[in-house]
Amino acid sequence: MVTKWLITGGCGFIGRNLIRNLLEDGNNGIRVLDNLSVGSRDDLNRVCDFKESSPETMSISHLSAQGVELIVGDILDEQLALDVAEHMDVIVHLAANTGVTPSVENPRMDCVTNVLGTLNYLEAARIKNVGRFVFASSGAPAGECEPPIHEELPPHPVSPYGASKLAGEGYCSAYAKTFDVDTVALRFSNVYGPLSTKKDSVVAKFIKLALEGKPLEIFGDGTQTRDFIHIDDLIRAVRQAGSIEGIGGETFQIATANETSIDEIVQMLTRLFQQLPEKRNVTVQYSASRQGDVKRNFSDTSKAGKMLGWRPEISLYDGLEKTINWFVKTQTGGVGVF
Ligand SMILES: NC(=O)c1ccc[n+]([C@@H]2O[C@H](COP(=O)([O-])OP(=O)(O)OC[C@H]3O[C@@H](n4cnc5c(N)ncnc54)[C@H](O)[C@@H]3O)[C@@H](O)[C@H]2O)c1
């Protein structure tokens, strides 16, 4: 039987990697809901052929035939959420304000998009009886605390983004307990990998700057730490969360459990860029730390190991190498090379 996935924010970095992976199986139909504020039709087209539809022309038979359908719209449109959720087996809710900086600049926008947008899709899951709801959360709800972060730590968000993602986790828990909706919240750490060209996260930004011959800008002194996960490992976790029984209402840290400083990332990138056929020298420039950024961050992933049967497999060095190769190939016209 074909599993029908509704992916909000499916034109973005994580969404397209998920689509690419689902299509490799040949047993999945995919509906994408995206307002194209970040991702585009061309971006989606890099990973699949798709049919664009409206709520009036959507077709379940297209999904049952393992097709991909794009509906352009906003997660704040309540009626649209109900329409697109009809007949779906799994909702993966990725569309969001995705960063700390925009949330500091405009906390209301961040709250409306991330809290009400999530509520709309939880409501859609409840009313349309969707079997599973996977929510893209982040390490940000935990906030400033002594790492490793784990699911039972009291959350202390530092940024509005952390607060809005925490609210999303809260609603997921409430919908599981009150309405029996099978929700799973995944707290993604810092994700990197192919298709991240539009991302402003550390690895993507550093690779783009290094390829342009520009200095890598480090906010703060470079000793701040993060937990970097390769997209392929993360996608396996999303798929497990979308299918395993008996995990409704749970939250999981999806990370590598390794703590890496920004300086260490720079050292690895410097080595890898030196090994390229066209060697590149990496230079750095330090600026003031950003508001809302935490000093140390890495996660304990043992709960995901036990309940999802999931473990990260790609080392940071190998993952960075793959990612640099992807960026280089893409830059030289190798569209779609992974
Ligand atoms: N990338 C990471 O490192 C990371 C880490 C932690 C959590 N997350 C979470 O994972 C999810 C996906 O992240 P990503 O890196 O793929 O982001 P992305 O920006 O690449 O993709 C998000 C997509 O959502 C769409 N979108 C944004 N607002 C929308 C709205 N109001 N209505 C409909 N569509 C909308 C955008 O057009 C874009 O295509 C987000 O919820 C993000 O907060 C990502």
Ligand as a Chemical Component Dictionary entry (heavy atoms), coordinates in Angstrom:
data_LIG
# 
_chem_comp.id                   LIG 
_chem_comp.type                 NON-POLYMER 
_chem_comp.pdbx_formal_charge   0 
_chem_comp.three_letter_code    LIG 
# 
loop_
_chem_comp_atom.comp_id 
_chem_comp_atom.atom_id 
_chem_comp_atom.alt_atom_id 
_chem_comp_atom.type_symbol 
_chem_comp_atom.charge 
_chem_comp_atom.model_Cartn_x 
_chem_comp_atom.model_Cartn_y 
_chem_comp_atom.model_Cartn_z 
_chem_comp_atom.pdbx_ordinal 
LIG N1  N1  N 0  17.785 23.138 9.370  1  
LIG C1  C1  C 0  18.043 23.005 10.647 2  
LIG O1  O1  O 0  19.219 22.956 11.057 3  
LIG C2  C2  C 0  16.918 22.889 11.656 4  
LIG C3  C3  C 0  17.252 22.694 13.006 5  
LIG C4  C4  C 0  16.222 22.596 13.939 6  
LIG C5  C5  C 0  14.910 22.658 13.532 7  
LIG N2  N2  N 1  14.628 22.857 12.220 8  
LIG C6  C6  C 0  13.220 22.956 11.827 9  
LIG O2  O2  O 0  12.981 22.104 10.720 10 
LIG C7  C7  C 0  11.979 22.678 9.878  11 
LIG C8  C8  C 0  12.467 22.731 8.432  12 
LIG O3  O3  O 0  13.670 23.488 8.371  13 
LIG P1  P1  P 0  14.452 23.734 7.018  14 
LIG O4  O4  O 0  15.871 23.868 7.396  15 
LIG O5  O5  O -1 14.054 22.747 5.990  16 
LIG O6  O6  O 0  13.902 25.182 6.623  17 
LIG P2  P2  P 0  13.706 25.843 5.171  18 
LIG O7  O7  O 0  13.591 27.313 5.388  19 
LIG O8  O8  O 0  14.713 25.342 4.222  20 
LIG O9  O9  O 0  12.293 25.273 4.725  21 
LIG C9  C9  C 0  11.089 25.738 5.265  22 
LIG C10 C10 C 0  10.044 25.783 4.156  23 
LIG O10 O10 O 0  8.818  26.237 4.739  24 
LIG C11 C11 C 0  8.215  27.188 3.872  25 
LIG N3  N3  N 0  7.413  28.102 4.726  26 
LIG C12 C12 C 0  7.870  29.013 5.604  27 
LIG N4  N4  N 0  6.845  29.657 6.187  28 
LIG C13 C13 C 0  5.718  29.112 5.668  29 
LIG C14 C14 C 0  4.337  29.360 5.879  30 
LIG N5  N5  N 0  3.911  30.311 6.740  31 
LIG N6  N6  N 0  3.438  28.621 5.185  32 
LIG C15 C15 C 0  3.855  27.666 4.301  33 
LIG N7  N7  N 0  5.153  27.414 4.054  34 
LIG C16 C16 C 0  6.071  28.119 4.740  35 
LIG C17 C17 C 0  9.365  27.877 3.163  36 
LIG O11 O11 O 0  8.996  28.420 1.913  37 
LIG C18 C18 C 0  10.392 26.749 3.033  38 
LIG O12 O12 O 0  10.279 26.110 1.768  39 
LIG C19 C19 C 0  11.635 24.038 10.481 40 
LIG O13 O13 O 0  10.479 23.902 11.270 41 
LIG C20 C20 C 0  12.829 24.352 11.354 42 
LIG O14 O14 O 0  12.502 25.204 12.432 43 
LIG C21 C21 C 0  15.599 22.976 11.266 44 
# 
loop_
_chem_comp_bond.comp_id 
_chem_comp_bond.atom_id_1 
_chem_comp_bond.atom_id_2 
_chem_comp_bond.value_order 
_chem_comp_bond.pdbx_ordinal 
LIG N1  C1  SING 1  
LIG C1  O1  DOUB 2  
LIG C1  C2  SING 3  
LIG C2  C3  SING 4  
LIG C2  C21 DOUB 5  
LIG C3  C4  DOUB 6  
LIG C4  C5  SING 7  
LIG C5  N2  DOUB 8  
LIG N2  C6  SING 9  
LIG N2  C21 SING 10 
LIG C6  O2  SING 11 
LIG C6  C20 SING 12 
LIG O2  C7  SING 13 
LIG C7  C8  SING 14 
LIG C7  C19 SING 15 
LIG C8  O3  SING 16 
LIG O3  P1  SING 17 
LIG P1  O4  DOUB 18 
LIG P1  O5  SING 19 
LIG P1  O6  SING 20 
LIG O6  P2  SING 21 
LIG P2  O7  DOUB 22 
LIG P2  O8  SING 23 
LIG P2  O9  SING 24 
LIG O9  C9  SING 25 
LIG C9  C10 SING 26 
LIG C10 O10 SING 27 
LIG C10 C18 SING 28 
LIG O10 C11 SING 29 
LIG C11 N3  SING 30 
LIG C11 C17 SING 31 
LIG N3  C12 SING 32 
LIG N3  C16 SING 33 
LIG C12 N4  DOUB 34 
LIG N4  C13 SING 35 
LIG C13 C14 SING 36 
LIG C13 C16 DOUB 37 
LIG C14 N5  SING 38 
LIG C14 N6  DOUB 39 
LIG N6  C15 SING 40 
LIG C15 N7  DOUB 41 
LIG N7  C16 SING 42 
LIG C17 O11 SING 43 
LIG C17 C18 SING 44 
LIG C18 O12 SING 45 
LIG C19 O13 SING 46 
LIG C19 C20 SING 47 
LIG C20 O14 SING 48 
# 
